[in-house]
Structure formats: C-alpha cells, structure tokens
C-alpha cells in the first residue's frame, strides 16, 4: 500500500514526501505515514532550511527488505532499523533542479520488526522511535553522518533538537542503566 505523496509548504518551499507501505505490519501503528511526514519536515526545516523545493521517498518495509538491502549495499547480512540512500552529495556542489522541479533528496527505508523490537527494549513508544529514525535518515540525506565523534555529536544534538520540537523526548537519554542505548541502536 502506498500513502499518497504529500506536498506541504515548509518555510517558503514545497516538500514532497512519498510514503510507501509495502509491509502490512505498519498498519498496526495506524498513523505511521503521518509520523513520517511530520518527522521528515521537522528534520528538513532544522537541517536544510535553505533548500528549495525538494522530495523524499520513505519506505515502511520489514526485516526481510532491510536485510536484503543491507546485504547488497553494505555487505552486512542482517536487518537494520533504517537505511538512507541520498540522491545528492552535499559535500560537493548540488546541482539545481530544472525550473519548476523539486530536488530529489533520496530514500529512507525502515524495518518494522527491528524498530518495534528496539522500541520495546528501550521502553519507548514505537511511534516516537519511528520518528527518531526518520529524522536520523533524513539528516543522512542532507549530508550529516556519524563517522567521526564530532560529527556524531553534532548529528545527535540536531536529532534531539528536532525531536524536542515535535514533542518527543531525548532518544539518547539514559534509561535505568541503559546508557546510550539509542546511540548503540542507531550507530551500532
């Protein structure tokens, strides 16, 4: 099932977000496409406010899909929670799209089973964890990474700020001895 693409103005620009739901498991959450839209817009507003019209694809998949993609693109034969496939290299000069066209930013793909399991382990609402991973994935699309410690700190700080802005608690907070549980989940 595919949610219709949503075109919403975001600070003087239009952002098109297409959410595909090939895994029926996401229907248990009910509002997964709305969570994805809100989190993606918030991330873009915070991290890429100077971008013009843009578009993102979000795929609400499952462990089977993420395992296949993780194996093909990262040589890791296991599922993961989120993968991002940027369409632009923000370290280089990003070409302007043709007049009237949106800049494709790329794809964010998520695995229901892994996200649900992590949310339970970390005692988080699955919708909050989904929003965090969408923010994380969108930040990757616009050039953020966590390869170096300074870059990871910068990205985590921005994730915290974006999530606070949409009413979601700090995903990196310590939970009864589970220090840095979210960091390990996202960066591990």
N, C-alpha and C positions, 0 to 999 in steps of 0.2 A: 504494500500500500504506500502511496506517495502523498504526502501533505502538499497542498498547493503552495507554490512559491509565494512568498510574502515580500511585497515591496513596501518598505516603510521609510519615511524620511528620518534621517538620523543626522542632526546638526547640519542642515543645509545640503544634504546629499541623499541619494536613494540607495538603500542596501537591499539587494535581493537575496533572500535566503530560501533555498530549496531543501526541504527535509524529506528524505525517502525513508520508509519504514519497511525494509524487506523482512525484518524479524517481527513476527506477531507478538513476541514476548513483551515488547514495549507497550502494547496496549494495556497491560496490567497497570502501568503508571498513569494512563489516561491523558495526561497533558504534556507528554514528552516533547511534541513539536513546539508547543508554546514555550516550554522551558528552554529549548534550544534557541529559539528566536530571540528571547529576552537576553540570554547569556551572551550570544554572539553579538548582538547590537551593543550591549554594555562593553564588551571587550574592544570592539572596534572604536567606540566613542572614546574610550580611555587611551588606547594604544595607537590608533591610526586616525586621529581626528582630521588630519589634513588630506586624507584620501578623498577623492571624488566618488562618483557612483561606483559601486562595487557589487560583486556577487560571490556567494559562498554556497557550497553544497555540503549538507550534513546527512550522513547515512547512519540510521539507527539499526545496526546489524547485530550479530551474535558472535559467540566464541568461534564458531566454525569459520565464518568470514574473516575475522581478525587474525585467526591462526594462519589461514591461507595467505593473507596479505603480509603478515609479519614474517612468514617464512620466505615469501617471494622477494620482498623488498629489504628485509633486514637480516635474513639468514637465521632467524630465531623461530624454531618450530614449536611455538606455544602461542596461545591467545594473549592479547594485551587489552587494556581498557580503552585506549584511544590511539589512533594514528592520524597524523596530519600529512597531507600531500600538497605543499604550496605550489601555486601556479606561477609565482613570481619569485625572483631572487632579490630581496630587499637590500642585500649587501651590494648589489650592482644598481645601475640606473634602471628603474622600472619604466618601460615604455608606456606612453599614454595610449589609452584605447582610442579607436576611431570616434569621431564626434557622435554623440548620442548613444554610445555603447558603454557598458559597465566594465570595470576592470575585474577580470576573474581572479579571485584570491586563492582558490583551491578547495580541497575537500577535507572534511573532518569525519572520521568513521569511528563508531563506538560499538562496544560489545556488551550486550545486556547482562549476560550471566556473570562476567567478570565485574562489572560495575555493581550489580546487585550484591554479589559476594563481598566486595570491598566495603560497600556501604554498611552491610551488616557487621562485618568485622570491626569497622571503625565507629560503629554506633552513630551513623549519620542517616539522614533521610536520603533515599535513593535519588529523589529529585534534586536535592542540594548537591549530591556527588556528581550527578549528570551535569548540572550547571557548571560546576568547577571544571570538569573535564572538557566541556565545550569551550569555556574561557581559555583553558590551557591550550587546546587545539587551535583555536582562532589566533592566539598570540603567536603560535608557531607559524601560522600562515602569513603573518605580517612581520616576520623576521626575528622573533625572540627565540632564544634557546636556553638550555641549562647545561651546556657542556663545561663551562668554566664556573668555579664557585661564585664569582662576582656576577656573572650572567644569570646563574640560578637564583641568587638572592634578589636581583632586580626583577626577574620574572615572577618569583613568588610574592614579592611586595606588591607588584601590579595585580596579580591574581587576587590577593587579599583585598586590595582597594576596590577592584571591580565587583567582587562578590559582596563586600560590605554595602556597596551602592545599590545592590538589588536584594538586600536583606538576608544574606547568607553568612553565617558565622565563619570565622577564620578556619579554613580547612587544614591548616598546619598546626593548630593548637594542640597542646599536649592533652591526651585523654587517658587519665589514670594509668600512667606508666607506659603509654603507647606513644612516647615522644617521637615526633617526626614520622608518624605512621603515614600521613598523606604524602610526604616527600618521598618516602620509600616506594609507595604505590605508584606515584607519577614518574619518578625518576629512576626507579629500580629496574 
